Amino acid sequence: MASLKYMLLNNWTFWRVTKMILSVVFIVNGILEADYILTIGGFFLMLHTLLNACAMCAGGDCEVPKK
């Protein structure tokens, strides 16, 4: 298993950066509007972005095989 430092600092793709930006927007908007569901969703998305995890990828093996 990869180290936490490696997961946080490597493999930052355009989609991963986009998810991080959206999670910050959700958190800030949730706090400003006192919408706790949006805030929790933003933290959930941020956690998945930082760990580069996906709900559909058990064990990180969601790579599509190349033919």
Buried (B, 14 or more C-beta within 10 A) or exposed (E): EEEEEEBEEEEEEEEBEEBBEBBBEBBEEBEEEEBEEBBEBBBEBBEBBBEBEEEEEEEEEEEEEEE
